[in-house]
Amino acid sequence: MNYGSLDIERLLLMALQNLGLAAMVGALLSAWWLRGPKSDWQVRASAKLALVFRMSAIVALLSSTAGFWVHCALMSETTLLDAWPAVRSMLVKTQFGHIWAIGASLLLCAVVLSFKPTSGAGIPCHPLMWLLIGGVALAKSNAGHPVDAGILSLPVWVDWVHLLAISSWVGMVLMAAYIVSPGMLRARSTELSGGARYVQAMSDAATVALIALFLTGAFNGWRGVSAPENILGSSYGVVLVFKLALVLVAAALGGHNRFFEMPALLASLKGSSSAIQTRQLKRFATVLHIESWVLIGVIAIATVLVSSPLPGTE
């Protein structure tokens, strides 16, 4: 694979869009787990999650738009400044352009709705946001390799589940590491019963997401490489193996938190001293921070994988 400057720019924009989508999913999940009667730290965390959702939606929309423009410039072999005719032609005449426009429109709706005033500090129009994100993910799945089998075909739906699973896992880890855990560390020890529910819900959801990720990833990966010799004999296969390695590292970190750190953390949140709670929270959050950076690497590698030619088409 030989990448020019525009190719690299397009990949960076795609990765940024994927990261923005993951943050949106993670913010929605975290806001749901913090619902109900809230202590002061939960109110503050919910307000931050709403802000993260709004900013992530804007980033996802802008990076998607810029990435589409760069893609059109690459396809027409023109400069960015001269790409408008190609952009217009892509939007009007191609299936790819139509699908991108649908996804971008849904993202725009999410951005607009995220500014809707609410009586509380949470994310507005919560159920509708899930429908919009599901639509955006489906548009992305119909714009990649799986659409070769047809729009809304089985490979597209499998890829859709895969995209939502990785977005959920990455998003919930990011929100837990950088929004919720710091809020819990600043809370009074008597306010952390909601934190225990959050940690348990996040761990259960991460397990489900990981199972879905491996099942759909196995389907997508085998469909992509198509033959054993292509696993290490093609650029697509090599990138796929690298992605799998990072996923396994992240899964090991998540497993460590679930089976070694979380039991002690949950016990401390239900009635230990403030010092013990702080120590257990810091241990749990440290692993989350490491896991978050590994998962950002997964997002980056997955972006390269989606843009890599399938074996036999290089």
C-alpha positions, 0 to 999 in steps of 0.5 A, spaced: 500 500 500 502 506 497 499 512 501 500 519 498 498 525 503 491 526 501 490 518 502 493 519 509 489 525 510 483 521 508 485 516 513 486 521 519 479 524 518 476 517 517 479 515 524 477 521 527 470 520 525 470 513 528 472 516 534 467 521 534 462 516 533 465 511 539 464 517 544 457 518 542 455 511 543 459 511 550 456 518 552 449 515 551 451 508 554 454 512 560 448 517 561 443 511 561 447 507 567 447 514 571 440 515 570 435 515 576 436 519 583 443 522 582 448 525 587 452 531 586 457 527 582 453 524 578 449 530 576 456 533 574 458 527 570 451 527 566 453 534 564 460 532 562 457 526 558 452 531 554 457 536 552 462 530 550 456 527 546 455 534 543 462 535 541 463 528 538 457 529 534 460 535 531 467 532 530 464 526 527 460 530 522 465 535 520 471 529 519 466 525 515 464 531 510 472 533 510 473 526 508 468 525 503 471 531 500 478 528 500 475 522 497 472 525 491 479 529 490 482 523 490 477 519 485 478 525 480 485 526 481 484 533 482 486 538 488 482 539 494 480 546 491 478 544 485 474 538 487 467 541 488 465 538 481 467 531 483 463 532 489 457 534 486 457 528 481 459 523 487 453 526 490 448 526 484 450 520 480 453 515 485 451 510 490 456 511 495 455 519 494 447 517 496 449 513 502 454 518 505 449 523 504 444 519 508 449 518 514 451 525 514 444 528 514 443 523 520 449 526 524 447 533 522 440 531 526 444 528 532 448 535 532 442 539 532 438 535 537 444 535 542 443 543 543 435 542 545 434 544 552 432 539 557 430 540 564 436 536 567 443 535 565 443 529 561 443 528 553 436 530 550 432 526 546 436 519 548 432 514 544 432 518 538 439 519 538 440 511 538 436 511 532 440 516 529 447 513 531 444 506 528 442 509 522 449 512 521 453 506 523 448 502 517 450 508 512 458 506 514 457 499 513 453 500 506 459 504 504 465 499 505 467 492 503 461 489 505 456 492 500 459 488 495 454 483 497 449 488 496 445 493 500 442 491 506 445 484 505 448 479 510 455 482 510 452 489 511 448 487 517 454 483 520 459 489 519 453 494 522 453 489 529 461 489 528 461 497 528 456 498 534 460 493 538 467 496 537 464 503 538 460 501 544 467 498 547 471 504 545 466 509 547 464 506 554 472 505 556 473 512 554 467 515 558 469 511 564 476 513 564 476 520 563 469 522 565 466 518 570 472 515 574 474 522 575 468 524 578 467 518 583 474 520 585 472 527 587 465 524 590 464 523 598 464 515 600 457 515 602 455 517 594 458 512 591 452 506 591 450 509 584 458 508 582 457 501 583 451 500 579 455 504 573 461 499 574 457 493 574 453 495 568 459 497 564 463 491 565 457 487 563 456 491 557 463 490 555 463 483 555 457 483 551 460 487 546 467 483 546 463 477 544 459 480 539 466 483 536 469 477 536 464 473 532 462 478 527 470 480 526 471 472 525 466 473 519 468 479 516 475 477 517 474 470 513 470 473 508 475 478 507 482 474 506 478 468 503 483 463 503 489 462 509 494 464 505 492 471 504 492 472 512 500 473 511 500 474 504 496 480 503 496 487 506 489 486 508 491 480 512 497 483 515 493 489 517 487 484 520 492 480 524 495 487 527 488 489 529 486 482 532 493 483 536 491 489 539 484 487 540 486 481 544 491 486 548 485 490 550 481 484 552 486 482 556 486 489 560 478 489 560 479 481 563 484 484 568 479 489 571 473 485 571 476 479 574 481 482 579 480 489 580 472 490 579 470 485 585 474 489 590 472 495 587 465 494 588 466 491 595 469 498 597 464 502 593 458 499 598 461 500 604 469 501 605 473 507 608 474 513 603 481 511 603 480 504 600 475 506 595 480 511 592 485 506 592 481 501 588 478 506 584 485 509 582 487 501 580 481 500 576 482 507 572 489 506 571 487 500 567 482 503 564 486 509 561 491 504 558 486 500 555 483 506 552 489 508 548 490 501 546 483 501 543 484 508 540 490 504 536 484 499 534 480 504 531 486 507 527 488 500 525 481 498 523 480 505 519 486 502 515 483 495 514 477 498 511 481 502 506 485 496 504 484 493 498 481 486 499 486 480 497 486 479 489 484 486 488 491 489 489 
